[in-house]
């Protein structure tokens, strides 16, 4: 026998479920563009200060974004930093048309893979995404010189060190057969004698580089730029790429 009495709590719950304002809207999936703000900021920078023609473009995750003294340590070169912190290869691919394509770069320097591995992606997935980036650059900018900065180890991500080594090795093998690309070993220069990331090269978060760490990277990238682009002449102007 069904009771004729209503439980007031049930009535309240049913009322809220069917008549609460905005309940249907709240059930809809919400989509956001994680990088919209940073990409919009780059667009504003381009309007306020037009980038150099055919620049040397640095792009990738926070290790590029935080390399803020590029223009000072590589003077006389048409440098452009388009790093966006926390990014994966997949993010760079998604926003390729905003972060790479508009600038018609003569040189492209990429740092990605660090966050990919830390998030659980396999070295094979990192390699696949790198190969897709290679394909796009080859199609759009066949004459650009390109460099891949090896995934750095860091004290805060020691458990990923072997996977980082594997990803670096696989990418290095591919690059060895691609004359458009160079592999720059920004991994080994940060290791201590035991083969582990040396804390002296990192800020307090034990993930990002300090000034001394970037100095190690400069020693790797600078000579490559001299070979890829040519040395800066005494007047301080780099030869045209």
NORMO-V928574 format. One record per pair of residues at least 4 apart in sequence whose ideal C-beta (glycine too) atoms are under 8 Angstrom apart, sorted by the first residue. I is the first residue (numbers start at 0). J is the second residue. D is the distance in Angstrom with one decimal. If there is no record, write none. Layout:
i | j | d
I | J | D
I | J | D
This chain:
i | j | d
5 | 9 | 6.8
5 | 10 | 5.4
6 | 10 | 6.9
7 | 11 | 6.3
8 | 12 | 6.5
9 | 13 | 6.2
10 | 14 | 6.2
11 | 15 | 6.4
12 | 16 | 6.3
13 | 17 | 6.3
14 | 18 | 5.6
15 | 19 | 4.8
15 | 22 | 7.8
16 | 22 | 7.1
21 | 25 | 5.7
22 | 26 | 6.8
23 | 27 | 7.4
31 | 35 | 7.6
33 | 90 | 7.6
34 | 38 | 5.3
34 | 83 | 5.8
34 | 86 | 7.3
34 | 90 | 6.5
34 | 94 | 6.0
35 | 39 | 6.1
36 | 40 | 6.4
37 | 41 | 6.7
37 | 83 | 4.8
38 | 42 | 6.6
38 | 83 | 7.6
38 | 94 | 6.2
38 | 97 | 5.1
38 | 98 | 7.1
39 | 43 | 6.6
40 | 44 | 6.5
41 | 45 | 6.4
41 | 81 | 6.2
41 | 97 | 7.4
41 | 98 | 7.2
42 | 46 | 6.7
42 | 97 | 7.8
43 | 47 | 6.2
44 | 48 | 6.2
45 | 49 | 6.3
45 | 50 | 5.8
45 | 101 | 7.8
50 | 54 | 5.6
50 | 79 | 5.0
50 | 102 | 5.8
51 | 77 | 3.5
51 | 78 | 7.8
51 | 79 | 6.7
52 | 77 | 7.2
52 | 103 | 7.4
53 | 77 | 7.0
53 | 102 | 7.9
53 | 103 | 5.7
53 | 104 | 6.5
53 | 105 | 4.1
53 | 240 | 6.2
54 | 77 | 4.5
54 | 78 | 6.5
54 | 79 | 4.0
54 | 102 | 5.7
54 | 104 | 5.5
54 | 105 | 7.1
54 | 106 | 7.7
55 | 73 | 7.9
55 | 76 | 5.6
55 | 77 | 5.9
55 | 78 | 5.2
55 | 79 | 6.9
55 | 104 | 6.9
55 | 105 | 6.8
55 | 106 | 4.2
55 | 108 | 7.0
55 | 224 | 7.2
55 | 228 | 6.9
55 | 240 | 7.5
56 | 79 | 5.1
56 | 81 | 6.2
56 | 99 | 6.6
56 | 102 | 5.7
56 | 104 | 3.9
56 | 106 | 6.8
56 | 107 | 5.1
56 | 108 | 6.9
57 | 63 | 5.1
57 | 66 | 6.9
57 | 69 | 6.3
57 | 78 | 7.0
57 | 79 | 7.0
57 | 80 | 5.0
57 | 81 | 6.9
57 | 82 | 6.4
57 | 108 | 4.7
57 | 110 | 7.8
58 | 63 | 6.2
58 | 80 | 7.9
58 | 81 | 4.5
58 | 82 | 6.0
58 | 83 | 7.9
58 | 91 | 6.5
58 | 98 | 5.7
58 | 99 | 6.4
58 | 107 | 7.1
58 | 108 | 7.4
58 | 109 | 6.0
58 | 110 | 7.8
59 | 63 | 4.3
59 | 82 | 5.5
59 | 86 | 6.8
59 | 91 | 6.8
59 | 108 | 8.0
59 | 109 | 5.3
59 | 110 | 3.4
59 | 111 | 4.8
59 | 148 | 7.2
60 | 64 | 7.1
60 | 82 | 6.6
60 | 83 | 7.1
60 | 84 | 6.1
60 | 85 | 6.4
60 | 86 | 4.6
60 | 87 | 7.6
60 | 110 | 6.1
60 | 111 | 5.9
60 | 113 | 5.9
60 | 114 | 5.5
61 | 65 | 5.5
61 | 82 | 6.8
61 | 84 | 3.5
61 | 85 | 6.3
61 | 86 | 7.9
61 | 207 | 6.3
62 | 66 | 6.7
62 | 82 | 7.4
62 | 110 | 5.2
62 | 113 | 6.8
62 | 148 | 7.5
62 | 151 | 6.7
62 | 207 | 6.8
62 | 208 | 6.4
63 | 80 | 6.5
63 | 81 | 7.8
63 | 82 | 3.0
63 | 108 | 7.9
63 | 110 | 5.0
63 | 148 | 8.0
64 | 80 | 7.2
64 | 82 | 3.3
64 | 83 | 6.1
64 | 84 | 4.7
65 | 82 | 7.4
65 | 84 | 7.4
65 | 207 | 5.9
65 | 208 | 7.2
66 | 80 | 6.8
66 | 82 | 7.0
66 | 208 | 7.9
66 | 213 | 6.0
66 | 216 | 7.6
67 | 80 | 7.5
68 | 72 | 5.5
68 | 213 | 7.5
69 | 73 | 5.9
69 | 78 | 5.0
69 | 80 | 5.7
70 | 74 | 7.0
70 | 76 | 7.9
70 | 78 | 5.3
72 | 213 | 7.9
72 | 217 | 5.3
72 | 221 | 7.6
73 | 78 | 6.0
73 | 217 | 7.9
73 | 220 | 7.8
73 | 221 | 6.7
73 | 224 | 6.4
74 | 231 | 6.8
74 | 235 | 6.3
75 | 231 | 4.0
75 | 232 | 7.7
75 | 235 | 4.5
75 | 236 | 5.4
75 | 237 | 4.7
76 | 224 | 6.9
76 | 228 | 7.0
76 | 231 | 6.7
76 | 237 | 4.6
77 | 105 | 8.0
77 | 237 | 7.1
79 | 102 | 6.3
79 | 104 | 7.5
81 | 98 | 4.9
81 | 99 | 7.5
81 | 102 | 7.8
82 | 110 | 7.5
83 | 90 | 7.3
83 | 94 | 7.9
83 | 98 | 7.3
85 | 114 | 6.0
86 | 90 | 4.0
86 | 91 | 6.1
86 | 111 | 6.7
86 | 114 | 6.6
87 | 91 | 7.5
87 | 111 | 6.5
87 | 112 | 8.0
87 | 114 | 5.3
87 | 115 | 4.6
87 | 118 | 7.1
87 | 120 | 7.4
87 | 128 | 7.5
88 | 92 | 6.3
88 | 111 | 4.5
88 | 112 | 6.4
88 | 115 | 5.9
88 | 125 | 6.4
88 | 128 | 3.5
88 | 129 | 6.2
88 | 131 | 7.9
88 | 132 | 6.4
89 | 93 | 6.3
89 | 115 | 7.7
89 | 128 | 5.9
90 | 94 | 6.3
91 | 95 | 6.5
91 | 98 | 6.7
91 | 99 | 7.7
91 | 109 | 7.4
91 | 111 | 5.7
91 | 132 | 6.6
92 | 128 | 6.5
92 | 131 | 5.9
92 | 132 | 6.1
92 | 135 | 7.3
94 | 98 | 5.0
95 | 99 | 5.1
95 | 100 | 6.0
95 | 132 | 7.6
95 | 135 | 5.9
96 | 100 | 4.8
96 | 101 | 7.5
97 | 101 | 6.9
99 | 104 | 6.8
99 | 107 | 6.8
99 | 136 | 7.5
99 | 139 | 7.9
100 | 139 | 6.1
103 | 140 | 7.3
104 | 140 | 6.6
104 | 143 | 5.8
105 | 142 | 7.7
105 | 143 | 6.0
105 | 144 | 7.1
105 | 228 | 7.6
105 | 240 | 3.6
106 | 143 | 6.4
106 | 144 | 4.9
106 | 145 | 7.3
106 | 146 | 7.6
106 | 224 | 7.6
106 | 227 | 6.1
106 | 228 | 6.2
106 | 240 | 6.2
107 | 136 | 6.3
107 | 140 | 7.2
107 | 143 | 5.4
107 | 144 | 7.6
107 | 145 | 4.7
107 | 146 | 7.5
108 | 145 | 7.5
108 | 146 | 4.8
108 | 148 | 6.5
108 | 220 | 7.1
109 | 132 | 7.0
109 | 145 | 7.1
109 | 146 | 7.2
109 | 147 | 5.5
109 | 148 | 6.7
110 | 147 | 7.8
110 | 148 | 4.1
110 | 185 | 7.7
111 | 115 | 6.9
111 | 128 | 7.7
111 | 129 | 7.6
111 | 132 | 7.9
112 | 116 | 6.2
112 | 125 | 4.8
112 | 129 | 7.3
112 | 150 | 4.4
112 | 163 | 7.7
112 | 166 | 5.5
112 | 167 | 8.0
112 | 170 | 7.6
113 | 117 | 6.5
113 | 150 | 5.1
113 | 151 | 6.6
113 | 153 | 8.0
113 | 156 | 7.8
113 | 163 | 7.5
114 | 118 | 6.0
115 | 120 | 4.3
115 | 124 | 7.0
115 | 125 | 5.0
115 | 128 | 7.2
115 | 166 | 7.9
116 | 120 | 6.1
116 | 122 | 7.3
116 | 125 | 6.5
116 | 150 | 6.7
116 | 156 | 7.9
116 | 159 | 5.0
116 | 162 | 4.9
116 | 163 | 5.5
116 | 166 | 6.1
117 | 156 | 5.6
117 | 159 | 5.7
120 | 124 | 4.4
120 | 125 | 5.9
121 | 125 | 7.2
121 | 162 | 7.4
122 | 126 | 6.3
122 | 162 | 5.7
122 | 165 | 4.1
122 | 166 | 3.9
122 | 169 | 5.7
123 | 127 | 6.4
123 | 169 | 7.4
124 | 128 | 6.4
125 | 129 | 6.3
125 | 166 | 4.5
125 | 169 | 7.8
125 | 170 | 7.4
126 | 130 | 6.3
126 | 166 | 6.7
126 | 169 | 4.6
126 | 170 | 6.0
126 | 173 | 7.0
127 | 131 | 6.7
128 | 132 | 6.6
129 | 133 | 6.4
129 | 147 | 7.2
129 | 170 | 5.4
129 | 173 | 7.3
130 | 134 | 6.4
130 | 173 | 6.8
131 | 135 | 6.6
132 | 136 | 6.3
133 | 137 | 6.1
133 | 145 | 7.9
133 | 173 | 7.6
133 | 177 | 6.8
133 | 179 | 7.8
133 | 180 | 6.9
134 | 138 | 6.4
135 | 139 | 6.1
136 | 140 | 5.4
136 | 143 | 6.4
136 | 145 | 6.1
136 | 179 | 7.5
137 | 141 | 5.9
137 | 179 | 6.5
141 | 179 | 7.6
143 | 179 | 7.2
144 | 179 | 7.0
144 | 181 | 7.6
144 | 227 | 4.4
144 | 228 | 7.3
144 | 240 | 7.5
145 | 179 | 5.6
145 | 180 | 4.8
145 | 181 | 7.2
146 | 180 | 6.9
146 | 181 | 4.7
146 | 182 | 7.6
146 | 183 | 5.2
146 | 220 | 7.4
146 | 223 | 6.0
146 | 227 | 7.3
147 | 170 | 6.0
147 | 174 | 6.3
147 | 180 | 6.3
147 | 181 | 7.4
147 | 182 | 5.6
147 | 183 | 6.7
148 | 183 | 5.4
148 | 185 | 4.6
148 | 216 | 7.3
148 | 220 | 7.5
149 | 167 | 4.7
149 | 170 | 7.7
149 | 171 | 7.6
149 | 182 | 6.7
149 | 183 | 6.5
149 | 184 | 5.4
149 | 185 | 4.9
149 | 186 | 4.1
149 | 187 | 7.9
150 | 163 | 4.6
150 | 166 | 5.8
150 | 167 | 5.5
150 | 186 | 6.4
151 | 163 | 7.7
151 | 185 | 5.9
151 | 186 | 5.7
151 | 189 | 5.6
151 | 196 | 7.3
151 | 208 | 7.5
152 | 156 | 7.0
152 | 157 | 7.4
152 | 159 | 8.0
152 | 160 | 5.0
152 | 163 | 5.7
152 | 186 | 6.3
152 | 189 | 6.6
152 | 190 | 7.0
152 | 195 | 7.2
152 | 196 | 4.1
153 | 157 | 7.8
153 | 196 | 5.2
153 | 201 | 6.2
153 | 205 | 6.2
153 | 206 | 4.9
153 | 207 | 7.9
154 | 195 | 7.9
154 | 196 | 5.3
154 | 198 | 5.1
154 | 201 | 6.1
154 | 205 | 4.0
154 | 206 | 7.8
155 | 201 | 8.0
155 | 204 | 6.6
155 | 205 | 4.0
155 | 206 | 4.5
156 | 160 | 7.2
156 | 163 | 7.7
156 | 206 | 6.7
157 | 195 | 7.1
157 | 196 | 7.2
159 | 163 | 5.6
160 | 164 | 6.4
160 | 195 | 7.5
160 | 196 | 7.6
161 | 165 | 6.5
162 | 166 | 6.4
163 | 167 | 6.2
163 | 186 | 7.2
164 | 168 | 6.2
164 | 186 | 7.7
165 | 169 | 6.4
166 | 170 | 6.3
167 | 171 | 6.0
167 | 186 | 5.7
168 | 172 | 6.6
169 | 173 | 6.8
170 | 174 | 6.2
170 | 182 | 6.8
171 | 175 | 6.4
171 | 182 | 4.6
172 | 176 | 7.5
173 | 177 | 6.4
174 | 180 | 4.5
174 | 181 | 6.8
174 | 182 | 4.4
175 | 182 | 7.3
181 | 223 | 6.0
181 | 227 | 7.1
183 | 219 | 5.1
183 | 220 | 6.1
183 | 223 | 5.8
184 | 188 | 6.8
184 | 219 | 6.3
185 | 189 | 7.3
185 | 215 | 7.7
185 | 216 | 5.2
185 | 219 | 5.5
185 | 220 | 7.7
186 | 190 | 7.5
188 | 215 | 4.3
188 | 216 | 7.1
188 | 218 | 6.8
188 | 219 | 6.0
189 | 196 | 5.6
189 | 197 | 6.1
189 | 200 | 5.0
189 | 208 | 7.8
189 | 212 | 6.2
189 | 215 | 6.0
190 | 194 | 5.5
190 | 195 | 6.3
190 | 196 | 6.3
190 | 197 | 6.2
191 | 195 | 5.5
191 | 196 | 7.4
191 | 197 | 4.0
196 | 200 | 7.3
196 | 201 | 7.3
198 | 205 | 6.6
199 | 211 | 6.3
200 | 208 | 6.0
200 | 209 | 6.4
200 | 211 | 5.5
200 | 212 | 3.4
200 | 215 | 6.3
201 | 205 | 5.2
201 | 206 | 6.8
201 | 207 | 6.6
201 | 208 | 6.2
201 | 209 | 6.0
201 | 212 | 6.1
202 | 206 | 7.9
202 | 207 | 5.3
202 | 208 | 7.2
202 | 209 | 4.8
208 | 212 | 3.2
208 | 213 | 5.2
208 | 216 | 7.2
209 | 213 | 7.4
210 | 214 | 6.4
211 | 215 | 7.0
212 | 216 | 6.9
213 | 217 | 6.2
214 | 218 | 6.9
215 | 219 | 7.2
216 | 220 | 5.9
217 | 221 | 5.4
218 | 222 | 7.5
219 | 223 | 7.0
220 | 224 | 6.2
221 | 225 | 6.7
222 | 226 | 6.6
223 | 227 | 5.8
224 | 228 | 5.4
225 | 229 | 6.9
225 | 230 | 4.8
228 | 237 | 6.2
228 | 238 | 7.0
228 | 240 | 5.2
229 | 237 | 6.9
229 | 238 | 4.2
229 | 240 | 7.9
230 | 237 | 8.0
230 | 238 | 7.8
231 | 235 | 6.5
231 | 236 | 7.1
231 | 237 | 4.8
231 | 238 | 7.9
232 | 236 | 6.0
232 | 237 | 7.3
232 | 238 | 6.6
